[in-house]
Amino acid sequence: MEQLLLEPGIRGLLLALLYGGGGFLLTAASLGNSPQPIAMGMICGFTGWRAVLITLGALAGYPTFWGRAGLPGIAWSASAGLLALLVGRREESRNQPLMIPAIAAFLTAITGLCFQVLLRDRTPPLLYGLGIGLAGITAMLFTQAVRCRDPVTDWLIGALATLALAQVPLGTVNPGCVAAGLLSVSGAFPAAALAGLGLDLAQVTKVPMTAVTCLSWFIRLIPFDKRWQHYAAPGFGALAVMAACGIWDWSVLPGLVLGGGAAALLPARSQIPHRRGETGAAQVRLEVGAEMFFTLRQLLTETQPPPVDGRALLERATERACGTCSARNRCTQRLTLTLEHLEHPLEADCRKQGRLIPQLRFAQEQRRGLEANRKRLLEYRQALAQQYTFLGEYLRTLADGLPRKARHPLPEFEAQTAARSRGKERANGDRCIAFSGIGCRYYVLLCDGMGTGLGAAQSGFTAAGLLRQMLAAGFPADHALESLNSLLALRGSAGEVTVDLAEVRLDTGVARIFKWGAAPSWLLTRRGAEKIGTATPPPGLSLEENRMTVEKLSLRRGEVLILVSDGVDGEGIQHQSVLSPDAPPGELAAEILDRGCAGAEDDATVAVIRLRPACLPTA
C-alpha cells in the first residue's frame, strides 16, 4: 500500500482530492443561514497549483450547497484565486504577512457592495461586516498554518472545519460531530472546546455541544479499565449533558461515537512537559546576548583608526636630510616641500638632492607601510563586525523560535545523492559531503582545494568541515559562506578553495545553489541539460566585494542537479544525449565523470542530487 501511495500519479491524485475537497467542503460553512468566505481564506493561504485546486473546489461547492445564493461565494473564490496566483509568491507578501488578509477583506467588501447595489442583495449589515472580518481572519489563519504551524492556529482551523462539516448533509451521521468527537478524544482542551463552539454556531441541535465536547475531554482523562471506554468519552459526555439539560437528541450520538472511535487509529504522541519558566529565562538570555553582539558591532564601527600623518613623515624626512646641511639656515627650498613630494621624491627642488631624495623615499616607504597596516586594521574590524552581526542574528532567531510549540513542516521528499571522484583519497583536493540541516533543509557541499596534492586536500577538508558545522547549527547559508570568505581573507589564503553549496528544502522541493568561485552546475531534465551559474573569483580576495552568486530552482518533478569540480568538463553534459534523469544517481555520476575528465590532471568530482517522494508516515 505504501509503495502505491509513493507513485507520482497516485500521490498527485490524492493531493488533488485533498486540496480540492477541502475547498469544496469549506463552502458549506454558514452563519445566520448565509454563506461565509472561509474557503476564500484557505485559497489565500496557498500558492501555485494548490491554490488553483482549492479555487476549483470552492467554485464547485458554492453552487452545490447554496444554489443561486452562492453567487457571492463564486466571486470570492475567483478573486482569491487570482490574488493567490498574482501576489502569493511575491517577496512583499512574505515580508508583510497582513497584506494578503487585508486584500482578501477588501475584495469581500467590494464584492458584497457590488451585489447589494447591482443585484439588490438583502444581506443584513451585521452579516456583511462579519463576512469581511472572516475573510481577513481566515486568510491570516491559513497563511500562518502553511508557513509555520502552531497549536493555536490548529485549534482555530479545527473549529472552522467542524463548522463547515456540520452543515454538509450526509445521512444519519453528521460529519461535524465526527470531527468534534475526534478532537475531544485526541486534541487539546481548547481544540475540543472550539469544536463544540463550531457545532453550536452551525445550529445542528439544541443540545449545548460546547459543554458536550468539554465534558468529553475531561471524561477521557479518567483511567478506565477498558481502552474502548476511553474512546467512548464523546458518547458518555453527550448522554450526561442531555440528561442534565433535559434535551434528548439522538442524531448527534452516531457522529460523536464514530469520531471517538476514529481517534484510536491515530498514532500515539509523546507528551513532553513544557517548562515555561525555564524557557522564558533562556529566551531572555539569548536576546540579551544578541543585543550585546549588536552593541559590540556598533562600538567597533562607529570609530575609525586615525589616518596616516603624512606631514609628520615629511617633517621627519626633511629634518634628517637638512639637519646637518651647512645651508639649512638660509635655505628657502625647504619651505616648498609638500606631501606631493612623498609620492614623487624626484620632483623635490634641492641643491643637495643626494641627501634629500633618499630620505623622501624612505618616508614614502614608511607611509605606504602605515597605509597598508591601516587598511589591514579596517579589514579586521569589518570582519569582526560582520561576525558580531551574524552571531547576533543567530541568537535572536533562536530566541524568537524558543517559546513556540510550532510543528515544523514535514518533508514531502527525500534526497538521493551520490558522488564520484577521481584522485587519490588522501591527496584529493575535492571534498564532497551531504548532510541534514535544521528543519527540512538538506545540504550537498563541494569544496575544491586549488591545485592538487596534500595541501589542496587539507584546504578542501578544512573549509568543508567549517561550513558543515555552521550549517548544521542553523546558520543561514549566505552567512556561513561570508564567514569563510572573511577567514580566508584574514589568513591571507585568497583563492585557496572554491565553494559549491546546494541547499534543498525537502518540504517544498526548492533548491538554492550558492557558488563562490566554483564551476557551473547543471540541471538535467528529460528535455536536456541546463547550465546553472557562472564562474566567479574564489573567496578570500576581499571583504568589501561579495562575489557569491545564488540560483534558485525546483527539483519537484524529478529533475537532477549535478555539481562538478573544475576538473570535470561540464560543457559536455549538454551534448550527452545518453544521460537520463531516471538513471540511478551513482551510475549517472560515474558516467559523467568518465566522459568529462578524460586526460585531465586535476582532481575531478561529480555530485548528483535528485528528490523522490518521501515515505508516508503510518500509525
HELIX and SHEET records of a PDB file:
HELIX    1   1 GLU A    2  LEU A    5  1                                   4    
HELIX    2   2 PRO A    8  LEU A   26  1                                  19    
HELIX    3   3 ILE A   38  GLY A   45  1                                   8    
HELIX    4   4 GLY A   48  TRP A   66  1                                  19    
HELIX    5   5 GLY A   67  GLY A   70  5                                   4    
HELIX    6   6 LEU A   71  VAL A   87  1                                  17    
HELIX    7   7 GLU A   91  ASN A   95  1                                   5    
HELIX    8   8 MET A   99  LEU A  118  1                                  20    
HELIX    9   9 PRO A  125  ARG A  147  1                                  23    
HELIX   10  10 PRO A  151  LEU A  165  1                                  15    
HELIX   11  11 PRO A  175  SER A  186  1                                  12    
HELIX   12  12 PHE A  189  ALA A  202  1                                  14    
HELIX   13  13 MET A  209  ILE A  219  1                                  11    
HELIX   14  14 ARG A  227  TYR A  231  1                                   5    
HELIX   15  15 ALA A  233  CYS A  245  1                                  13    
HELIX   16  16 TRP A  250  VAL A  252  5                                   3    
HELIX   17  17 LEU A  253  ALA A  262  1                                  10    
HELIX   18  18 ALA A  263  LEU A  265  5                                   3    
HELIX   19  19 ARG A  276  THR A  301  1                                  26    
HELIX   20  20 GLY A  310  CYS A  322  1                                  13    
HELIX   21  21 GLN A  333  THR A  336  5                                   4    
HELIX   22  22 GLU A  340  GLU A  343  1                                   4    
HELIX   23  23 PRO A  345  GLU A  347  5                                   3    
HELIX   24  24 GLN A  353  GLY A  401  1                                  49    
HELIX   25  25 LEU A  454  ALA A  472  1                                  19    
HELIX   26  26 ALA A  477  ARG A  491  1                                  15    
HELIX   27  27 GLY A  570  HIS A  575  5                                   6    
HELIX   28  28 PRO A  585  GLY A  596  1                                  12    
SHEET    1   A 2 SER A  30  LEU A  31  0                                        
SHEET    2   A 2 SER A  34  PRO A  35 -1                                        
SHEET    1   B 5 PHE A 413  ARG A 422  0                                        
SHEET    2   B 5 ALA A 604  PRO A 613 -1                                        
SHEET    3   B 5 VAL A 560  VAL A 564 -1                                        
SHEET    4   B 5 SER A 521  THR A 525 -1                                        
SHEET    5   B 5 GLY A 528  ILE A 532 -1                                        
SHEET    1   C 5 ASP A 430  SER A 436  0                                        
SHEET    2   C 5 ARG A 441  GLY A 449 -1                                        
SHEET    3   C 5 VAL A 497  ARG A 505 -1                                        
SHEET    4   C 5 VAL A 510  TRP A 516 -1                                        
SHEET    5   C 5 THR A 549  SER A 554 -1                                        
END                                                                             
